[in-house]
Amino acid sequence: MYNSKPHQEHDLGRLHQHMLDTRLAVLISHGEQGLLATHLPVLLDTAEGEFGTVYAHLARANRQWHDLEQGAEALLVFPGADAYVSPSYYPSKADNPKVVPTWNYLAVHAYGAAQVIHEPAPLLQIVSRLTERHEQGRSQPWQVADAPADYLDGMLRAIVGIRLPIARLQGARKLSQNRSAEDLAGVRDGLAASTDYLDNQLAAQMRHL
C-alpha cells in the first residue's frame, strides 16, 4: 500500500482496534485463477502470533480457496471512514491560494499465507464465534446451536474455513497531518459540521492527533 510517511500508522493497538471495528473486510489473492477478491466478515485474535491471526470462512463454491490452499499470498483490506477535503477548509488559502482538494481516510492492510480448514469441528468454532460477535447486545441473541443439527452439518459442508496468521501489517491514517495546525483544525471543524456521518467519524479521529 502506498502510504507517505506522515500518514503511516505503526501503533499495533490502534491497528488492531481498527480491524476489530471493521465488520466487513476484503480478502484479495492472486493465483492460477488470476486476481480474486471476496467481501467477508472476519474474526481477529490479537493474542495469536506477532501481529494477530484472522479467521473467516468462504463458500466452498468460491474457488478463491483453491488458490489459497496452493500457497497464494493473501491480502485482507480493512477499510475505514473516508472524506473529501475541500480547500475551503484551509484558513491558509486566504494568504496562499495554491491549494487543491484531497481525500482523508483510514485503512489497514494485513498480509499472510492463509490456511484452508475443511474439518467440521474448527469450522463450527469459526462460525460460532462470528455469530456470537454479531449477535451480542441483542435482547435474544441467536446461537448456532439453535439450528437443527442435520441442517447445520449440511451448511458446514458448504463452506471452508480460513486461518490467516498476519505476517505483515500496514496502516494508513491520513488525517491532514501534513498541514499546519490552523489548517488541520479547519479540516476537523469542517468535517464535524458535515451532514455525512463518515465525515463526522473522521473529524472525531482528528481530535486525537
C-alpha positions, 0 to 999 in steps of 0.5 A: 500500500502506498502510504507517505510517511506522515500518514503511516500508522505503526501503533499495533493497538490502534491497528488492531482496534481498527480491524476489530471495528471493521465488520466487513473486510476484503480478502484479495489473492492472486493465483492460477485463477488470476486476481480474486477478491471476496467481501467477508466478515472476519474474526481477529485474535490479537493474542495469536502470533506477532501481529494477530491471526484472522479467521473467516470462512468462504463458500466452498463454491468460491474457488478463491480457496483453491488458490489459497490452499496452493500457497497464494499470498493473501491480502485482507483490506480493512477499510475505514471512514473516508472524506473529501477535503475541500480547500475551503477548509484551509484558513491558509488559502486566504494568504496562499491560494495554491491549494487543491482538494484531497481525500482523508481516510483510514485503512489497514492492510494485513498480509499472510499465507492463509490456511484452508480448514475443511474439518467440521469441528474448527469450522463450527468454532469459526462460525460460532464465534462470528455469530456470537460477535454479531449477535451480542447486545441483542435482547435474544441473541441467536446461537448456532446451536439453535439450528437443527443439527442435520441442517447445520452439518449440511451448511458446514459442508458448504463452506471452508474455513480460513486461518490467516496468521498476519505476517505483515501489517500496514496502516494508513491514517491520513488525517491532514497531518501534513498541514499546519495546525490552523489548517488541520483544525479547519479540516476537523471543524469542517468535517464535524459540521458535515451532514455525512456521518463518515465525515463526522467519524473522521473529524472525531479521529482528528481530535486525537492527533 
